[in-house]
Amino acid sequence: MKIGVFDSGYGGLTILEKIRERLPQYDYLYLGDNARAPYGTRSFEVIYEYTLQAVRWLENQGCRLIILACNTASAKALRTIQQHDINPDKLRVLGVIRPTVEAVPALTKTGHVGVLATPATVSSESYSLELAKENQALIVTQQACPMWVPLIEAGEHLSEGADYFVDKYLQAIFAKDSQIDTLILGCTHYPLLLGKIQQRLANDISTISQGTIVADSLADYLKRHSDIEADLSQGGTCRYITTESEKKFRDSASLFLSTPIVAEHIELQ
């Protein structure tokens, strides 16, 4: 059986790449719902419906374990799906928020944490709630960054035009709390802006990018769940599926992956 990796757009490819670097032996199936992206400005009901459709499709393709490599889907749909829509004896669905949160206490010295994310992730309060579970003393400040994903997916994230929106959202979050010393990039697209973000931060501010954290967390999860690990096939393969045209997906994926890929088209419903 395969490991499924799902994202509403392309950012989950940054998670997949780090997972495959860490755990290259397994077979992977990546699904991007690119035709209906972005999820970040959609309602809870729509995000849940679309995410569940993706989970069902991956399950039907023989996935034993599915990673929601999307902060919006993890925030808005994961818990409901885990509690009401799957049999955990047959399928496990994991997100990216919990592993990210677990990395925070070791990094922050001031106890002031910033979250940069999509509007949907911010409105869900998922990071605030999960960080409070980790340490109630943490002070969490969130900032929605609605223009970052469109800039990245248009291939404009390295342009001078992107500088304006990087400055805008960073200035906004530090205006809310100048004591932030740890910034969570709460969207899997945002690592492509990491260079610009870090250029604008003081040296004593840590930035959390999710790929390596999620990959390490998955490796630990499989060690602790040997029954699931034993069910996973180990051919080292990866298929890429999109709800968008194969060519557009292939061209856009080149922004996120270091090697060329072949994509297949499906429709979710």
N, C-alpha and C positions, 0 to 999 in steps of 0.2 A: 504494500500500500504506500501511497505517496504522502508527502507533506504539501498541503495547499497553502498558498500565500495570496491574499486578496488585498486589493486597494481600489479605491474609487477612481484613481487616476494613475499617475506614473510614479509618484513618490515612493510607493512600496517597493519599487525596484532597488532603492537604496538599502532597504532592509534585506531584501532577498540576496543582494550581492554579498553583504556581510555575513548572512547566514550560510551561504554556500562556501564562503572562504573558511568559516569556522567548522562547518559540517559538510564537506564536499561529497561524502559517500552516499548520501540519500538521494532519492528521486523526488523532484519538485514539480509542482504544477502552479504556475502563476496566472492569476486572473485579474485583469484590469477592466473595470466597468467604465471605460473611457468615454463611451458614447453619452453617458449620463452624468459625467463629472462636470463641475465639482460638486461634492456632497456638502461642502462646508457651509453653504448658505441655505440648505434645504431644511425642512421641518423634521422633527423627530420621527413622525410616522413614515415619511418617505424614506429617510435614511435606514430605518429599521426594515422596511419592506424590501428595499434594494439589497441590503446586506444579507438578509435571510435568503433571498433568491440566489445570491452568489454562494452562500454556504451550502445550500441544497445542491447546486450544480456541482460544486467541488466534491461533495460527499458522494454524489452519483458517479463521479469519475474515479472513485476509489481512494479518496483521501481519508486517512485515519485521524489526522491532526491538521487543523487549519489555523493559520496565523492571520489575524486581521491587522495587516501592516498599514493601517490607516487610523490616525488618531480620532477622526470624526466618527468612523464606524465603531471604534473601540469605546468611545465616550457615549454614543447614542444607542447602540444596538447590542453590544456584547453581552451585557448582563441579562437582558431579556431573553436573548437566544440561549444562553447557558441555562437559564432557569426554566424555560418553557418550551423550547423548540428542538432540543437534541437529547439523545440518550447517551449519557457520558460513558456508558460501557462500550459504545460503538464509535463515538466521535468526540473529540475534544476540540474546543475552539478557544484560542487564547488571543489576547490583545497586546498592545504596545505601551499602554499607560502604566500599568503596574510595575513592569521591570524598570521603566524610566524613573518612577517615583522612588523606588528602592535605592537608587544610586545617589539621591540628593543628600541625605544626612552626612555622608562622608565628605561632601564637597563644601557645603556652606559653613562659614564661620560666623556670619552675622545672624543667620536664621531667617534672612529675607530672601525669598525666592521669586523669580519672575517667570511667567509662562507666556510665550509667544505662540499663538495658535490661530486656527480658523475661527470664524464667528460661532459656528456650531459647537466646536470643542469648548470654547470659552463659555458659552451660554449653558453648557451642560454642567459646569462646575466640577467636572470629573477630577481634574488635577487638584483642585482645592480640597475636595473630599478625600482623595487618596493620600495626599500629603498630610492631612490632619490625622489620618489613621497611622501614618508613619511617625509623626511627631506633632502633637497638638500645639506646640510652641512656635512652629514655623509660621511666618507671616508671608502669605502668598498674594502676589499681584499679577493680574492677567491683562493681556493686551491682544485684542483681535487684529489680525493682519490680513485683511481681505484681498489686498492687491498682490501679495507675494506669490500665491499659486498661479494666477494668470500670467504674471511676468515670467515665471520659471517655465511654464508650459509653452509660452510663446518664444522661448529661447532668448529672452531679453534680460536674464538675471545678471549677466556680466556687463551689461551696458551702463553708460553714465545715467541713463534715464531711471534705472533701478535704484540708483543711489538716493534719489529723493524719497522713495517709499521705505527704504531701509532706515534712513535717518528719521523719517516721520514716526515710525512705530517704536524705534528705540528711544527717541526723545520722549514719546508719550508715556512709555512704561517707567522710565526713570523719573519723569515728572511726578508720577504717582508715588514712587518710593525710591529715593536716592540711595538707600542702604542695600539694595539688591546686590548680592555678590555671586549668585548662581542663576543662570538663565537656561530654561528648558526650551528647546526648539520643538514645540508640540505639534509638528506636522512633518511627515516623512519627506516632503518636498524641500524643506528648509535647509538641509545640509548643502544644497547647491548655492545657498547664500552665505554659508559659514564664513568664507574668506572676507566678504564685505562686512559682516557683522563683527567679526573679531577685530578688524581694523579700527572699529569705532569704540571698542571697549577698553577699559583700563586693564592692566596686566593681572590685577588681582580678582577679576571677574571670570568665573568658570562658565563654560558653555556646554550644555549636554546635548549631544547629537545621538540619535537613538540606535543606529545600525548595530554597532558593536555591542551595546548593552543588551539589545534584544537577542542577538546571536548567542551571547554568553548565557543569557537566561534560558534560552531554548536548550542549549547543551546541558545545563544543569537540570532542567525539567526532564529530559530524556534519561539522565542518570538516575533520577528519583522515580521514574515510571518505566521500569524495565519491560513491563507487559506491552506498553505502547511502542517502545523502541523496537521490540522483537517483531512487531507487525510491519515495520517500515521496510520497504524494499531498498536495496543498496546498489543501484546501477549508476549513480552519479549523473543522472540525466535531469534535464529541465525543459518543460514545454511552456510556451508563452501564449496565453489566450487573451483576446480583447473583444469588447463589444463594438469597438470602432473599426475602421478599415485597417487591414493588415499593414498596408504601406505607411499610413499615418502613425500607427503604433510603432512600427519599426524605426521610422525616422525620429520620432520623439523620444523613444527609448534610448537612442544614442546619446542623449543628454545625461542619462542616469547610469548607463552601463559602459564599461570599458571595451566590451567585445560586441560585434554585430550579432543579431538574433534573427530567427524566423518566427513569425507570429501566425496564429490561426484566429479566424473570426467566429464568434457565436452570438446569439441573441439571448438575453436573460428575460424571463417572465415568470 
